[in-house]
Amino acid sequence: MTQRLFLPLVVAATVVFAVAPLLIAWAPYESTMGLVQKIFYFHMPSWAAMFVSALVCGVASAFFLFKGHATGDRIAAAAAELAVVFGLIGLVTGPLWARKAWGVWWQWDARLTMALVLWMIFISYLLLREYGGPGSEKLAAGVALFGMANVPFVYWSVNVWRTVHPTTNVVPTLVPGMRIALWWSLAGFLLLYTTTMMARVRLESQRASLDRLYRDLDD
């Protein structure tokens, strides 16, 4: 079933990303920031995909930690890698936008700092799995749960603390042209996330099968 869905999802993601630049180009310019505001159509969807991946990693890690499901561990490992990738896109596009909007590349305010910490949590997850030695998968699962718990705090931080970052009520106030471009871009990023996640989980499953074959040969 998953394999049959993969190719249509790849085609859909390709079509969405091919059309996205046209919709972004047609979207109205923001009155104060002008052209640079169009980074928003990549910045916000990349963080949305990162949050989804962090939640997937946390839930899968919980299944592995409390139920011992090896599939959960494989899904968590794949999701952690994608959380780092999409988080990196957000961390790169954010300063590019901020330099024009705020006059600085970075501000150590609540949202930006917590977002950086969240990204570093999943970097720590991957490093722990790679170099932690025997039993590191369960320790990493605990780190993933901590990372998942931080997602709501990162999202709501702009509404709780005074910050230069816009609050979460920006999206509902967008004009129709901007809103269409944003939702289209968001759909594209989520489709990209879904397809890469499916491919990465399949790779982990094949790696696990290969490891079992090696163990059987050793026996």
ROSE-4610 file (N, C-alpha, C; in Angstrom, 1 decimal, always signed):
// ROSE-4610
residu = [M/M/M/T/T/T/Q/Q/Q/R/R/R/L/L/L/F/F/F/L/L/L/P/P/P/L/L/L/V/V/V/V/V/V/A/A/A/A/A/A/T/T/T/V/V/V/V/V/V/F/F/F/A/A/A/V/V/V/A/A/A/P/P/P/L/L/L/L/L/L/I/I/I/A/A/A/W/W/W/A/A/A/P/P/P/Y/Y/Y/E/E/E/S/S/S/T/T/T/M/M/M/G/G/G/L/L/L/V/V/V/Q/Q/Q/K/K/K/I/I/I/F/F/F/Y/Y/Y/F/F/F/H/H/H/M/M/M/P/P/P/S/S/S/W/W/W/A/A/A/A/A/A/M/M/M/F/F/F/V/V/V/S/S/S/A/A/A/L/L/L/V/V/V/C/C/C/G/G/G/V/V/V/A/A/A/S/S/S/A/A/A/F/F/F/F/F/F/L/L/L/F/F/F/K/K/K/G/G/G/H/H/H/A/A/A/T/T/T/G/G/G/D/D/D/R/R/R/I/I/I/A/A/A/A/A/A/A/A/A/A/A/A/A/A/A/E/E/E/L/L/L/A/A/A/V/V/V/V/V/V/F/F/F/G/G/G/L/L/L/I/I/I/G/G/G/L/L/L/V/V/V/T/T/T/G/G/G/P/P/P/L/L/L/W/W/W/A/A/A/R/R/R/K/K/K/A/A/A/W/W/W/G/G/G/V/V/V/W/W/W/W/W/W/Q/Q/Q/W/W/W/D/D/D/A/A/A/R/R/R/L/L/L/T/T/T/M/M/M/A/A/A/L/L/L/V/V/V/L/L/L/W/W/W/M/M/M/I/I/I/F/F/F/I/I/I/S/S/S/Y/Y/Y/L/L/L/L/L/L/L/L/L/R/R/R/E/E/E/Y/Y/Y/G/G/G/G/G/G/P/P/P/G/G/G/S/S/S/E/E/E/K/K/K/L/L/L/A/A/A/A/A/A/G/G/G/V/V/V/A/A/A/L/L/L/F/F/F/G/G/G/M/M/M/A/A/A/N/N/N/V/V/V/P/P/P/F/F/F/V/V/V/Y/Y/Y/W/W/W/S/S/S/V/V/V/N/N/N/V/V/V/W/W/W/R/R/R/T/T/T/V/V/V/H/H/H/P/P/P/T/T/T/T/T/T/N/N/N/V/V/V/V/V/V/P/P/P/T/T/T/L/L/L/V/V/V/P/P/P/G/G/G/M/M/M/R/R/R/I/I/I/A/A/A/L/L/L/W/W/W/W/W/W/S/S/S/L/L/L/A/A/A/G/G/G/F/F/F/L/L/L/L/L/L/L/L/L/Y/Y/Y/T/T/T/T/T/T/T/T/T/M/M/M/M/M/M/A/A/A/R/R/R/V/V/V/R/R/R/L/L/L/E/E/E/S/S/S/Q/Q/Q/R/R/R/A/A/A/S/S/S/L/L/L/D/D/D/R/R/R/L/L/L/Y/Y/Y/R/R/R/D/D/D/L/L/L/D/D/D/D/D/D]
num = [1/1/1/2/2/2/3/3/3/4/4/4/5/5/5/6/6/6/7/7/7/8/8/8/9/9/9/10/10/10/11/11/11/12/12/12/13/13/13/14/14/14/15/15/15/16/16/16/17/17/17/18/18/18/19/19/19/20/20/20/21/21/21/22/22/22/23/23/23/24/24/24/25/25/25/26/26/26/27/27/27/28/28/28/29/29/29/30/30/30/31/31/31/32/32/32/33/33/33/34/34/34/35/35/35/36/36/36/37/37/37/38/38/38/39/39/39/40/40/40/41/41/41/42/42/42/43/43/43/44/44/44/45/45/45/46/46/46/47/47/47/48/48/48/49/49/49/50/50/50/51/51/51/52/52/52/53/53/53/54/54/54/55/55/55/56/56/56/57/57/57/58/58/58/59/59/59/60/60/60/61/61/61/62/62/62/63/63/63/64/64/64/65/65/65/66/66/66/67/67/67/68/68/68/69/69/69/70/70/70/71/71/71/72/72/72/73/73/73/74/74/74/75/75/75/76/76/76/77/77/77/78/78/78/79/79/79/80/80/80/81/81/81/82/82/82/83/83/83/84/84/84/85/85/85/86/86/86/87/87/87/88/88/88/89/89/89/90/90/90/91/91/91/92/92/92/93/93/93/94/94/94/95/95/95/96/96/96/97/97/97/98/98/98/99/99/99/100/100/100/101/101/101/102/102/102/103/103/103/104/104/104/105/105/105/106/106/106/107/107/107/108/108/108/109/109/109/110/110/110/111/111/111/112/112/112/113/113/113/114/114/114/115/115/115/116/116/116/117/117/117/118/118/118/119/119/119/120/120/120/121/121/121/122/122/122/123/123/123/124/124/124/125/125/125/126/126/126/127/127/127/128/128/128/129/129/129/130/130/130/131/131/131/132/132/132/133/133/133/134/134/134/135/135/135/136/136/136/137/137/137/138/138/138/139/139/139/140/140/140/141/141/141/142/142/142/143/143/143/144/144/144/145/145/145/146/146/146/147/147/147/148/148/148/149/149/149/150/150/150/151/151/151/152/152/152/153/153/153/154/154/154/155/155/155/156/156/156/157/157/157/158/158/158/159/159/159/160/160/160/161/161/161/162/162/162/163/163/163/164/164/164/165/165/165/166/166/166/167/167/167/168/168/168/169/169/169/170/170/170/171/171/171/172/172/172/173/173/173/174/174/174/175/175/175/176/176/176/177/177/177/178/178/178/179/179/179/180/180/180/181/181/181/182/182/182/183/183/183/184/184/184/185/185/185/186/186/186/187/187/187/188/188/188/189/189/189/190/190/190/191/191/191/192/192/192/193/193/193/194/194/194/195/195/195/196/196/196/197/197/197/198/198/198/199/199/199/200/200/200/201/201/201/202/202/202/203/203/203/204/204/204/205/205/205/206/206/206/207/207/207/208/208/208/209/209/209/210/210/210/211/211/211/212/212/212/213/213/213/214/214/214/215/215/215/216/216/216/217/217/217/218/218/218/219/219/219]
x = [+0.8/+0.0/+0.9/+1.9/+2.8/+3.5/+4.0/+4.7/+3.9/+2.6/+1.7/+1.4/+1.4/+1.2/+2.4/+3.5/+4.8/+4.9/+4.7/+4.9/+3.8/+2.5/+1.6/+1.9/+2.4/+2.8/+4.0/+5.0/+6.1/+5.7/+4.8/+4.2/+3.5/+2.7/+1.9/+2.8/+3.9/+4.8/+5.6/+5.9/+6.6/+5.8/+4.5/+3.6/+3.4/+3.2/+3.0/+4.2/+5.4/+6.6/+6.9/+6.4/+6.6/+5.6/+4.5/+3.5/+3.8/+4.3/+4.5/+5.2/+6.3/+7.0/+6.1/+5.2/+4.2/+3.3/+2.7/+1.8/+2.5/+3.8/+4.5/+4.8/+5.1/+5.4/+4.2/+3.0/+1.8/+1.2/+1.7/+1.2/+1.6/+0.7/+1.0/+2.2/+2.9/+4.0/+3.5/+4.3/+3.9/+4.4/+3.6/+3.8/+5.1/+5.6/+6.8/+8.1/+8.0/+9.1/+9.4/+8.4/+8.5/+8.9/+9.8/+10.2/+10.6/+11.4/+12.0/+11.0/+9.7/+8.7/+8.3/+8.6/+8.2/+9.0/+10.1/+10.8/+9.8/+8.8/+7.8/+7.2/+7.0/+6.4/+7.3/+8.5/+9.4/+9.7/+9.8/+10.2/+9.1/+7.9/+6.8/+6.6/+6.4/+6.2/+7.3/+8.6/+9.7/+9.6/+9.2/+9.1/+7.8/+6.8/+5.6/+6.0/+6.8/+7.3/+8.2/+9.0/+9.9/+9.1/+8.0/+7.2/+6.5/+6.0/+5.3/+6.3/+7.5/+8.5/+8.9/+9.0/+9.3/+8.2/+7.0/+5.9/+5.9/+6.1/+6.2/+7.3/+8.5/+9.6/+9.3/+8.6/+8.3/+7.3/+6.3/+5.2/+5.9/+6.6/+7.3/+8.3/+9.0/+9.9/+9.2/+8.0/+7.2/+6.8/+6.4/+6.0/+7.3/+8.4/+9.6/+10.0/+9.9/+10.4/+9.5/+8.2/+7.3/+6.7/+6.7/+6.2/+7.3/+8.5/+9.5/+9.4/+8.6/+8.4/+9.6/+10.3/+11.4/+11.0/+9.8/+9.3/+9.2/+8.8/+8.8/+10.1/+11.2/+12.5/+13.0/+12.6/+13.0/+12.3/+11.1/+10.3/+10.9/+11.2/+11.7/+13.1/+13.9/+15.2/+15.1/+14.2/+13.9/+13.3/+12.4/+11.7/+12.7/+13.6/+14.6/+15.5/+15.9/+16.8/+16.0/+14.8/+14.0/+13.7/+13.5/+13.3/+14.6/+15.7/+17.0/+17.1/+16.7/+16.8/+15.8/+14.6/+13.6/+13.8/+14.3/+14.7/+15.8/+16.8/+17.9/+17.4/+16.4/+15.9/+15.3/+14.5/+13.9/+15.0/+16.1/+17.1/+17.9/+18.0/+18.7/+17.8/+16.5/+15.6/+15.2/+15.2/+14.8/+15.8/+17.1/+18.0/+18.1/+17.9/+17.8/+16.7/+15.6/+14.4/+14.6/+15.2/+15.4/+16.3/+17.3/+18.3/+17.7/+16.7/+16.0/+14.9/+14.2/+13.0/+13.4/+14.5/+14.8/+16.2/+16.9/+18.3/+19.4/+19.0/+20.0/+19.8/+20.8/+20.7/+20.0/+20.2/+19.6/+19.3/+18.3/+17.9/+17.7/+18.3/+18.1/+16.8/+15.7/+14.4/+13.9/+12.7/+12.1/+11.9/+11.3/+10.9/+12.2/+13.1/+14.3/+15.2/+15.4/+16.2/+15.6/+14.3/+13.7/+13.6/+13.5/+13.5/+14.9/+16.0/+17.3/+17.6/+17.1/+17.2/+16.5/+15.3/+14.5/+15.3/+15.9/+16.7/+17.9/+18.5/+19.7/+19.4/+18.1/+17.7/+17.7/+17.3/+17.2/+18.6/+19.5/+20.9/+21.4/+21.1/+21.6/+21.1/+19.8/+19.2/+20.0/+20.4/+21.1/+22.5/+23.2/+24.5/+24.5/+23.5/+23.4/+23.2/+22.4/+22.2/+23.5/+24.2/+25.4/+26.6/+26.8/+28.0/+27.7/+26.5/+26.1/+26.5/+26.7/+27.0/+25.8/+26.0/+24.8/+23.7/+22.5/+21.4/+21.1/+21.9/+21.7/+20.4/+19.8/+18.5/+17.4/+17.4/+16.4/+16.7/+18.0/+18.3/+17.9/+18.1/+17.7/+16.2/+15.5/+14.0/+13.6/+14.2/+13.9/+14.2/+15.2/+15.5/+14.5/+14.0/+12.9/+11.6/+11.3/+10.1/+10.3/+11.4/+11.7/+11.6/+12.1/+12.0/+10.5/+9.7/+8.3/+7.6/+7.9/+7.2/+7.6/+8.7/+9.1/+8.4/+7.8/+7.1/+6.0/+5.1/+4.0/+4.6/+5.7/+6.3/+6.9/+7.6/+8.1/+7.0/+6.0/+4.9/+4.2/+3.9/+3.2/+4.1/+5.4/+6.3/+6.1/+5.8/+5.6/+4.3/+3.4/+2.1/+2.3/+3.3/+3.5/+4.5/+5.6/+6.7/+6.7/+7.2/+7.4/+8.6/+8.4/+9.4/+9.3/+10.4/+10.3/+9.7/+9.6/+9.0/+7.5/+6.8/+5.4/+4.7/+3.5/+2.7/+2.0/+1.3/+0.7/-0.5/-1.0/-2.2/-2.0/-0.7/-0.4/-1.1/-1.1/-1.7/-3.2/-4.0/-5.4/-5.6/-4.6/-4.8/-4.2/-3.7/-3.1/-4.2/-3.9/-4.8/-4.9/-6.0/-6.3/-5.1/-4.4/-3.3/-2.2/-1.9/-0.8/-1.2/-2.5/-3.0/-2.9/-3.3/-3.2/-1.8/-0.9/+0.5/+1.1/+0.7/+1.2/+0.7/-0.7/-1.2/-0.7/-0.5/+0.1/+1.5/+2.3/+3.6/+3.7/+2.8/+2.7/+2.3/+1.4/+1.0/+2.2/+3.0/+4.2/+5.2/+5.5/+6.5/+6.0/+4.7/+4.2/+4.2/+3.9/+4.1/+5.5/+6.4/+7.8/+8.2/+7.8/+8.1/+7.5/+6.3/+5.7/+6.5/+6.8/+7.6/+9.0/+9.7/+11.0/+10.9/+9.9/+9.7/+9.5/+8.6/+8.3/+9.6/+10.4/+11.6/+12.6/+12.7/+13.7/+13.3/+12.0/+11.6/+11.8/+11.6/+11.9/+13.3/+14.2/+15.6/+16.0/+15.4/+15.7/+15.2/+14.1/+13.6/+14.5/+15.0/+15.9/+17.2/+17.7/+18.9/+18.7/+17.6/+17.3/+17.2/+16.7/+16.6/+18.0/+18.9/+20.3/+21.0/+20.8/+21.4/+21.0/+19.7/+19.3/+19.9/+20.1/+20.8/+22.2/+22.9/+24.3/+24.4/+23.4/+23.4/+23.1/+22.2/+21.9/+23.1/+23.9/+25.1/+26.1/+26.2/+27.2/+26.8/+25.5/+25.1/+25.3]
y = [-1.2/+0.0/+1.3/+1.3/+2.4/+2.6/+1.5/+1.7/+2.2/+1.8/+2.3/+3.8/+4.3/+5.7/+6.5/+6.0/+6.8/+7.5/+6.8/+7.5/+8.6/+8.4/+9.5/+10.7/+10.4/+11.5/+12.3/+11.6/+12.3/+13.1/+12.6/+13.4/+14.6/+14.5/+15.6/+16.6/+16.2/+17.1/+17.9/+17.2/+17.9/+18.9/+18.6/+19.6/+20.8/+20.5/+21.6/+22.6/+22.0/+22.8/+23.5/+22.9/+23.6/+24.8/+24.7/+25.8/+26.9/+26.5/+27.4/+28.7/+28.7/+30.0/+30.9/+30.4/+31.3/+32.0/+31.2/+31.8/+32.8/+32.4/+33.4/+34.6/+34.5/+35.7/+36.6/+35.9/+36.7/+37.3/+36.7/+37.2/+38.7/+39.5/+40.9/+41.1/+42.2/+42.6/+43.2/+42.8/+43.4/+44.9/+45.7/+47.2/+47.7/+47.1/+47.6/+46.9/+45.5/+44.7/+44.5/+44.6/+44.4/+43.0/+42.8/+41.5/+40.5/+40.9/+40.0/+39.2/+39.8/+39.1/+37.8/+37.6/+36.4/+35.2/+35.4/+34.3/+33.6/+34.3/+33.8/+32.5/+32.4/+31.3/+30.0/+30.2/+29.0/+28.8/+30.0/+30.0/+29.3/+29.8/+29.2/+27.7/+27.3/+25.9/+25.0/+25.5/+24.6/+24.3/+25.4/+25.1/+24.3/+24.4/+23.5/+22.1/+21.8/+20.5/+20.0/+20.9/+20.5/+20.1/+20.9/+20.6/+19.3/+19.0/+17.7/+16.6/+16.8/+15.7/+15.5/+16.6/+16.5/+15.7/+16.0/+15.2/+13.8/+13.5/+12.1/+11.4/+12.0/+11.4/+11.1/+12.1/+11.9/+10.7/+10.7/+9.6/+8.3/+8.2/+6.9/+6.5/+7.4/+7.1/+6.6/+7.1/+6.6/+5.2/+4.8/+3.4/+2.5/+3.0/+2.2/+2.1/+3.2/+3.2/+2.4/+2.5/+1.9/+0.5/+0.3/-0.9/-1.8/-1.2/-2.0/-2.3/-1.5/-1.7/-1.2/-2.1/-1.7/-0.8/-0.9/-0.1/+1.4/+1.6/+2.9/+3.5/+2.7/+3.3/+3.7/+2.9/+3.3/+4.5/+4.6/+5.8/+7.1/+6.9/+8.0/+8.5/+7.6/+7.9/+8.7/+8.2/+8.9/+10.3/+10.4/+11.7/+12.7/+12.2/+13.1/+13.7/+12.9/+13.4/+14.5/+14.3/+15.3/+16.5/+16.3/+17.5/+18.4/+17.8/+18.6/+19.3/+18.6/+19.2/+20.3/+20.1/+21.2/+22.3/+22.0/+23.0/+23.9/+23.3/+24.0/+25.0/+24.6/+25.5/+26.7/+26.4/+27.5/+28.5/+27.9/+28.7/+29.5/+29.0/+29.8/+30.9/+30.5/+31.5/+32.6/+32.3/+33.3/+34.5/+34.3/+35.4/+36.2/+35.5/+36.2/+37.2/+36.8/+37.7/+38.8/+38.4/+39.3/+40.4/+40.1/+41.2/+42.4/+42.1/+43.2/+43.8/+42.9/+43.4/+44.1/+43.5/+44.1/+44.8/+44.6/+45.3/+44.4/+43.2/+42.3/+40.9/+40.1/+38.7/+37.9/+38.2/+37.3/+38.2/+37.8/+38.4/+37.2/+37.4/+36.3/+36.5/+36.5/+36.7/+35.3/+35.2/+33.9/+32.9/+33.4/+32.5/+32.0/+32.8/+32.4/+31.5/+31.9/+31.0/+29.7/+29.6/+28.3/+27.5/+28.1/+27.3/+26.7/+27.5/+27.0/+25.8/+26.0/+24.9/+23.7/+23.8/+22.6/+21.9/+22.7/+22.1/+21.3/+21.9/+21.3/+20.1/+20.0/+18.8/+17.6/+17.8/+16.7/+16.4/+17.4/+17.2/+16.2/+16.5/+15.7/+14.3/+14.2/+12.8/+12.0/+12.6/+11.9/+11.5/+12.5/+12.2/+11.1/+11.1/+10.1/+8.7/+8.6/+7.3/+6.8/+7.8/+7.4/+7.0/+7.8/+7.6/+7.2/+7.0/+6.7/+5.3/+4.4/+3.0/+2.2/+1.0/+0.1/+0.8/+0.6/+1.2/+2.6/+3.2/+4.7/+4.9/+3.9/+4.1/+4.5/+3.9/+4.3/+5.6/+5.9/+7.3/+8.3/+8.1/+9.0/+9.1/+8.0/+8.1/+9.1/+9.1/+10.1/+11.5/+11.7/+13.0/+13.5/+12.5/+12.8/+13.2/+12.6/+13.0/+14.4/+14.7/+16.1/+17.1/+16.7/+17.6/+17.8/+16.7/+16.8/+17.7/+17.6/+18.5/+19.9/+20.2/+21.6/+22.3/+21.5/+22.1/+23.1/+22.7/+23.8/+25.0/+24.9/+26.1/+27.0/+26.4/+27.2/+27.9/+27.2/+27.8/+28.9/+28.8/+29.8/+30.8/+30.7/+31.6/+33.1/+33.3/+34.7/+35.3/+34.5/+35.0/+35.2/+34.6/+34.7/+35.8/+35.8/+36.8/+37.9/+39.0/+40.1/+39.8/+39.8/+39.4/+40.1/+40.2/+40.9/+40.1/+38.8/+37.8/+38.0/+38.0/+38.2/+37.1/+37.4/+36.4/+35.4/+34.4/+33.4/+33.8/+35.0/+35.5/+36.2/+36.1/+36.7/+36.1/+34.7/+34.0/+34.4/+34.4/+34.8/+36.2/+37.0/+38.4/+38.6/+37.6/+37.7/+38.0/+38.8/+39.1/+37.8/+37.6/+36.4/+35.9/+36.8/+36.4/+35.8/+36.4/+35.9/+34.5/+34.5/+33.2/+32.0/+32.2/+31.1/+30.6/+31.6/+31.2/+30.5/+30.9/+30.3/+28.9/+28.7/+27.4/+26.4/+26.9/+26.1/+25.6/+26.6/+26.2/+25.3/+25.5/+24.6/+23.2/+23.1/+21.7/+21.1/+21.9/+21.4/+20.8/+21.6/+21.2/+19.9/+19.8/+18.7/+17.4/+17.6/+16.5/+16.1/+17.0/+16.7/+15.9/+16.4/+15.7/+14.3/+14.1/+12.8/+11.8/+12.3/+11.4/+11.1/+12.0/+11.8/+10.9/+11.1/+10.2/+8.8/+8.6/+7.2/+6.6/+7.3/+6.8/+6.5/+7.3/+7.2/+6.0/+5.8/+4.7/+3.4/+3.4/+2.2/+1.8/+2.8/+2.6/+2.0/+2.5/+2.0/+0.5/+0.2/-1.2/-2.1/-1.7/-2.5/-2.7/-1.6/-1.7/-2.8/-2.7/-3.7/-5.1/-5.3/-6.6/-7.1/-6.2/-6.6/-7.0/-6.2/-6.6/-7.9/-8.3/-9.6/-10.7/-10.4/-11.4/-11.6/-10.6/-10.7/-11.5/-11.2/-12.0/-13.4/-13.7/-15.1/-15.8/-15.1/-15.7/-16.0/-15.1/-15.3/-16.5/-16.7/-17.8/-19.1]
z = [+0.0/+0.0/+0.0/+0.9/+1.0/-0.3/-0.9/-2.2/-3.3/-3.3/-4.4/-4.2/-3.0/-2.8/-3.0/-3.0/-3.1/-4.4/-5.5/-6.8/-7.0/-6.8/-6.9/-6.0/-4.8/-3.9/-4.5/-5.0/-5.7/-6.8/-7.6/-8.8/-8.2/-7.2/-6.7/-6.1/-5.4/-4.8/-5.9/-7.0/-8.1/-8.7/-8.9/-9.5/-8.6/-7.3/-6.4/-6.4/-6.3/-6.3/-7.6/-8.7/-10.0/-10.1/-9.5/-9.6/-8.5/-7.4/-6.3/-6.6/-7.4/-7.7/-8.5/-9.3/-10.0/-9.1/-8.1/-7.1/-6.2/-5.9/-5.0/-5.8/-7.0/-7.9/-8.0/-8.1/-8.3/-7.0/-5.9/-4.6/-4.4/-3.8/-3.6/-2.7/-2.9/-2.1/-0.8/+0.3/+1.6/+1.6/+2.2/+2.0/+2.6/+3.7/+4.3/+3.9/+3.7/+3.4/+2.0/+1.2/-0.3/-0.7/-1.6/-2.2/-1.1/-0.1/+0.8/+1.6/+1.7/+2.5/+1.8/+0.6/-0.1/+0.4/+1.2/+1.9/+2.8/+3.3/+4.2/+3.7/+2.3/+1.7/+1.8/+2.1/+2.3/+3.8/+4.5/+5.9/+6.8/+6.7/+7.6/+7.3/+6.0/+5.7/+6.2/+6.1/+6.5/+8.0/+8.8/+10.2/+10.5/+9.7/+9.9/+9.7/+8.7/+8.4/+9.5/+10.1/+11.2/+12.4/+12.7/+13.9/+13.7/+12.5/+12.2/+12.4/+11.9/+12.1/+13.5/+14.3/+15.7/+16.5/+16.1/+16.7/+16.4/+15.1/+14.6/+15.3/+15.5/+16.1/+17.6/+18.3/+19.7/+19.9/+19.1/+19.2/+18.9/+17.8/+17.4/+18.5/+19.1/+20.2/+21.4/+21.7/+22.8/+22.6/+21.4/+21.1/+21.3/+20.8/+21.0/+22.4/+23.2/+24.6/+25.5/+25.3/+26.2/+25.7/+24.4/+23.9/+23.2/+23.0/+22.4/+21.0/+20.3/+18.8/+18.0/+17.3/+16.5/+15.4/+14.9/+13.8/+14.3/+15.5/+16.1/+16.1/+16.4/+16.5/+15.1/+14.1/+12.7/+12.2/+12.6/+12.2/+12.9/+14.2/+15.0/+14.4/+14.0/+13.5/+12.2/+11.3/+10.1/+10.3/+11.2/+11.5/+12.1/+12.9/+13.6/+12.5/+11.5/+10.5/+9.7/+9.4/+8.6/+9.4/+10.7/+11.6/+11.5/+11.5/+11.4/+10.0/+9.0/+7.6/+7.4/+7.8/+7.6/+8.6/+9.8/+10.8/+10.2/+9.6/+9.0/+7.9/+7.1/+6.1/+6.8/+7.9/+8.6/+9.2/+9.8/+10.4/+9.4/+8.1/+7.1/+6.5/+6.2/+5.6/+6.6/+7.9/+8.9/+8.9/+9.1/+9.1/+7.8/+6.7/+5.4/+5.4/+5.9/+6.0/+7.1/+8.2/+9.3/+9.0/+8.2/+7.9/+7.2/+6.4/+5.7/+6.6/+7.3/+8.1/+9.3/+10.1/+11.4/+11.4/+10.3/+10.2/+10.9/+11.3/+12.0/+11.4/+11.5/+11.1/+12.1/+13.4/+14.5/+15.7/+16.4/+17.7/+18.7/+19.9/+20.9/+21.6/+20.9/+21.6/+21.8/+22.4/+22.8/+21.7/+20.6/+19.5/+18.8/+18.5/+17.7/+18.6/+19.8/+20.7/+21.0/+21.2/+21.5/+20.2/+19.0/+17.8/+17.6/+17.9/+17.7/+18.7/+20.0/+21.0/+20.5/+19.9/+19.5/+18.4/+17.4/+16.4/+16.9/+17.9/+18.5/+19.3/+19.9/+20.5/+19.6/+18.4/+17.4/+16.8/+16.8/+16.5/+17.6/+18.8/+19.9/+19.8/+19.4/+19.2/+18.2/+17.1/+16.1/+16.5/+17.2/+17.7/+18.8/+19.6/+20.6/+20.0/+19.0/+18.3/+17.7/+17.1/+16.4/+17.3/+18.4/+19.2/+20.6/+21.0/+22.4/+22.8/+21.9/+22.3/+22.5/+23.1/+23.4/+24.2/+23.8/+24.6/+24.3/+23.3/+23.0/+22.4/+21.7/+21.1/+22.1/+23.3/+24.3/+24.9/+25.1/+25.6/+24.6/+23.3/+22.3/+22.2/+22.5/+22.5/+23.6/+24.7/+25.8/+25.3/+24.6/+24.1/+23.1/+22.3/+21.3/+22.0/+23.1/+23.9/+24.4/+24.8/+25.3/+24.2/+23.0/+21.9/+21.5/+21.4/+21.1/+22.1/+23.4/+24.4/+24.2/+23.5/+23.3/+22.1/+21.2/+20.1/+20.4/+21.3/+21.7/+22.3/+23.1/+23.7/+22.6/+21.6/+20.5/+19.7/+19.5/+18.7/+19.4/+20.7/+21.5/+22.1/+22.0/+22.6/+22.2/+20.9/+20.4/+21.0/+21.5/+22.1/+23.6/+24.2/+25.6/+26.0/+25.3/+25.6/+24.5/+24.9/+24.0/+23.1/+21.8/+20.9/+19.6/+18.8/+17.6/+16.5/+16.7/+15.8/+15.8/+14.6/+14.5/+15.3/+15.8/+16.5/+15.6/+16.2/+15.4/+14.7/+14.9/+14.2/+12.9/+12.4/+11.1/+9.9/+9.9/+8.8/+8.5/+9.5/+9.3/+8.7/+8.9/+8.4/+7.0/+6.4/+5.1/+4.0/+3.0/+1.9/+1.1/+0.4/-0.4/-1.2/-2.0/-2.8/-2.1/-0.9/-0.1/+0.6/+0.9/+1.6/+0.7/-0.6/-1.5/-1.7/-1.9/-2.1/-0.9/+0.3/+1.6/+1.7/+1.5/+1.7/+0.6/-0.6/-1.6/-1.3/-0.8/-0.4/+0.8/+1.7/+2.8/+2.4/+1.5/+0.9/+0.3/-0.5/-1.1/-0.1/+0.9/+1.9/+2.6/+2.9/+3.6/+2.7/+1.4/+0.5/+0.4/+0.3/+0.3/+1.5/+2.7/+3.9/+3.9/+3.4/+3.4/+2.5/+1.3/+0.4/+0.9/+1.5/+2.0/+3.2/+4.0/+5.2/+4.8/+3.8/+3.4/+2.8/+2.1/+1.5/+2.6/+3.6/+4.7/+5.6/+5.9/+6.7/+5.9/+4.6/+3.9/+3.9/+3.8/+3.9/+5.2/+6.3/+7.6/+7.7/+7.1/+7.2/+6.4/+5.3/+4.5/+5.2/+5.9/+6.7/+7.8/+8.5/+9.6/+9.0/+7.8/+7.2/+6.9/+6.4/+6.1/+7.4/+8.4/+9.7/+10.2/+10.0/+10.4/+9.6/+8.3/+7.5/+7.9/+8.3/+8.8/+10.1/+10.9/+12.2/+12.0/+11.0/+10.7/+10.1/+9.3/+8.7/+9.8/+10.8/+11.8/+12.7/+12.9/+13.7/+12.9]
